[in-house]
Amino acid sequence: MKPRRSVLFMPGSNARALEKARTLPADVLVLDLEDAVAPEMKVEARAQVASAIRAGGYGHREIVVRVNARGTPWGRDDLAAAAQSGADAVLLPKVEAAETVSAVIAALGSAPAVWCMLETPRGILNAAAIAAASPRVAALVMGTSDLTKDLHARATRERLPLLTSLQLCVLAARSAGITALDGVHLDLEDDAGFAAACRQAVDFGFDGKTLIHPRQVALANEVFAPAAAEVDWARRVIAAHAEALAGGRGVVVLDGRLIENLHVDDARRVLALADAIAERARS
């Protein structure tokens, strides 16, 4: 299991940012060639990102390259450079159909994995087909800013206009057995709002959150990690269920709560995530 609690976008045209990223405690770094890079800087940013990845030094962090769409003047060259760079995954912007994923995978060859951004109404409605387009698809990423614009919705603190879209993303990801990542929080002065959005995303079932600034990493890592009480409960659930099975019983009551196989499966998931996070902290 790979922790993907904090997924930090870094502008590919900013050499200092690419260097600083080697020291940040983010689980995933998205080296961005799309929205964060001005048109006149696209070619230089592509070369700079490829060079930074080849130079290494990013440790345990997953490295993902967000490319420009294939229909842009830079898309095909971005894909070719990302495929040869050694990146762990390519993040595709504004994916709206499974056919787009298939075409990109054909262009990429045998590597790397593909992550898909859902940031349009059509993309959300086709989320399940996109998630299942190929075994190479490893994550769905919400693009909440563009989606809010396309929906003609208002950006509210509670994100009520986006609830259906957020849940469809999680449903599609879970049906395909892949990662679901929540969208960015744009107000860097609104720490309370960011914390609330992270907790909401955990409640929905997201694995992590995309971020726009290093200051957001620590809180995302904290909120999307199992709390100590949750880990303790998971261990007790597994132990109680094992004891019940040894006594010939299929279910057990723990602290007044009925424990069945489904609870044990979830407890094992929690412990696996906690162990992976602890291992990462040691590395």
N, C-alpha and C positions, 0 to 999 in steps of 0.2 A: 504494500500500500504506500502510495506517495502522498505525503501531506501537501495540499495545495491551498493553504489557508490564505496566504497573501500573494497576490499576483500583481506585480508592480510594473506599470508601463514606464519605459525609459526612452526618450527621444534618440533615434539612431544618428541624428546629426550632431549630437552633443557629446564630444569626446570625453569631457570631464565627467559627465553623467555615466557613461559606459565604464569608466574607470572606477568611479565611486560605487557602482553597483556590485563590484567584487567584494565589498565589505558590508553590504546591507543584509539584514537577517530575513529577507523575503524568501519564501519557498520557491517562487517562480519569478523570473525576469522576462518581460516581454520587450524585446528590442524593436522599437516601432519604426517602420518605414512609411507608414500611412499618415494618419491624421496629425501626428506630431512633427511632421517634416514638410517644410515649404517646397513647392514644385521645383524651384531652382536648386534645391539641396538634395533632391531624391537620389541622384546618381552617386554623389559623394557619400551620402549616408549609407547606401547599400554597401559600398566598398569598406566603409569604416566599421559597420556592423560585422561583416564577414571576417574582417581582420581581427576584431576584438574576440570573436568566438574562437577563431583558430589559435589566438594567443593563450586562451584558457584563463585559469585563475579564478573561475567562478564557483569552485568547490561543489557542494552538494546541490546548488541551485539549478533547477530546470531552466533551460534557455529556450525561449520561444521567439520566433521572428514574425512580427505582423507585417505581411506584405501588402502591397497595393493590389487592387482587384485586377484580374486578368484583362479586363477590357480597357484598362488605363494604359498610357504609354510606358509605364514602368513595370506592370504586373508580371509579364513573362520573364523578364530579366531578374526580378525579385525572386521568383520561384526557383529559377536556375541557381542563383547565388545561395539561397537558403538551403537548397538540397545538397549543395556541396560544402556548406560551412561547418557541418557537424552539430547544428542545432538539434535540440530534442524534438521540436515540433514547429510547424508553420501555422500561424493564426490567419484565417481567411476572413476578410471583412464582409459584412452585409451578405451573408449566404442566404439564398432564398429557395434553393432547390437541391435535391440530391444529385441531379445531373451536374451541377457546378462542382460538387465534391469529387465526383467520378472523373471529371475532366482534369481537375487539378492533380489528383493522384496519378493519373496517367502521365502528366507532365513532370511530376516529381520523381518518378521512378520508384526505387525500393525504399527510400527513406526521405524524410522522417515522418513522424506522426502528424496528424492534421487536427487542428482545433477550429471550430466554426463559431463565428459571431452571429448572433441572432439580434438584429437591430432594425428590422422592418416588419410591418404587419404580415407580409407574405412569408417571411422567414419564420415568424412565430407559428403561423398556421401550418407550416411544413416542418416543424421542429422534429417530429418523430421520424419522418422519412430522411431528414438530414442526419440525425443521430445514427440511423441504421444504414446509411449509404455505403459504408465500408468498415471492416474491422480496424482500419487505420485511423478512423475518427475516434479521438480520445477525450474530447471535452466540448461542451457547449458553453459559450460565453455570452452573457446578456450585454447588449449594447443599449442601455436604458436611455441615454441622452437622445440618440437619434430616434429611438422608438417613440419616446414621448413627443418629439416634434412631429413625426409622421402620423401619430394618433390624434394630433391636434389637442393633446391633453395638457393639463397643468402639472408642473412639477411640485408636488405636495410633500410635506414632511413624512406623512404616513404612506405615501406611494400607492394610494388606493387605485388610481387609474391604471397601474401596472400589475396589479395582483394576479389577474388572469394570465397575463403573459409570463410572469415570473413562475407561476405554478406549471404552466405548460412546458416551460424549459426544463424544470425539474422532472416532470413526468416523462418527457422524452429521453432525458439523460438516464433516468433510472430504468426505463424500459430497455435501453441499449446497454446498460451496465457501464456507463462512462461518467466522467466528472461533470458537475454543474457549477458554474461560477457566476456570481452576482455581478451587476454592473457597478460603475464607479460612483463615488460621492464627490461632487464637484466643489462644494463649499468647504475650503480648508480651514475656515474660522469656526465652523459648526461641529465641534468635537462631539457634543451630545447627540446631534443628528446623525453623525457618522456611526457612533456606537449603537444607536437605535436601529439604523439600517443593517448593521452587522448582525445584531441579535434577531432581527426580523428574518434575515436570510438564513440563519441557523434554524429558526423555527420552521421555515419552508422546506428545509432539507438541502440547501446549497452546501457545497464543500468548502468554498472560500469566496473571496471578494477581489475584484480587480481594483487597483489603486492607482492614484495619479501622483502621489508624493511619498517620499520615504517616511515622513512623520506618521503616516497611517499604518505602517507595517506592524508595529508592536501591538496595537489594539486588535488588528485583524488576527494576528497570530494567537492572541489571548482568547478572543471570543470564539474562534472556530476550532479551538482545541478542547478536548473533553476536560471539564473541571475535575478537581480532585474527588469531589463527592460523587460525580458521575462514574469515575473510574472505580472507586470503592464499591459502589452499587453494582457495577458490571461484574466485578470479581465475586461478590456475594451471590449474585444471580447464578453464575456458572457453578459455583460450589454447591449451592442449595439444590440446583437441578440435578447435578451429578449424584448427590446424596440420595435424592428421591428415586433416581433411576436404579441406583444400587439396591434400594429397598423395594424395587418392583413397582414404583409409582411413576406415572408419566407427567404428573403436574405436582406443584408444591406451592404453598402459600408462604410468602416472605414479607414480613412486616405488614401483614394484612392484604398483600397484593398477590393475585394469582400469577404464577410464573409458568409459561409454556415454552415450547421449542422456539417460537418466534422471538420471545424475549431473550433467549439464550443466543440466538443468532445475532441480534442487535448488540448484545453485551460483548460478544466476540469482536464485532466490528469496532466498537468503542475501544476495546483493549488493543486491537491491532493498530488503530490510529494513534493512541497514546504511546505505544511502544515505538512506532515509526518516528514520532515527534521527539521522543527521548533520545533515540539513536541519532537523529539529526543534530540535536543539541550537543551530543558528545563528539561529533565529527568536526 
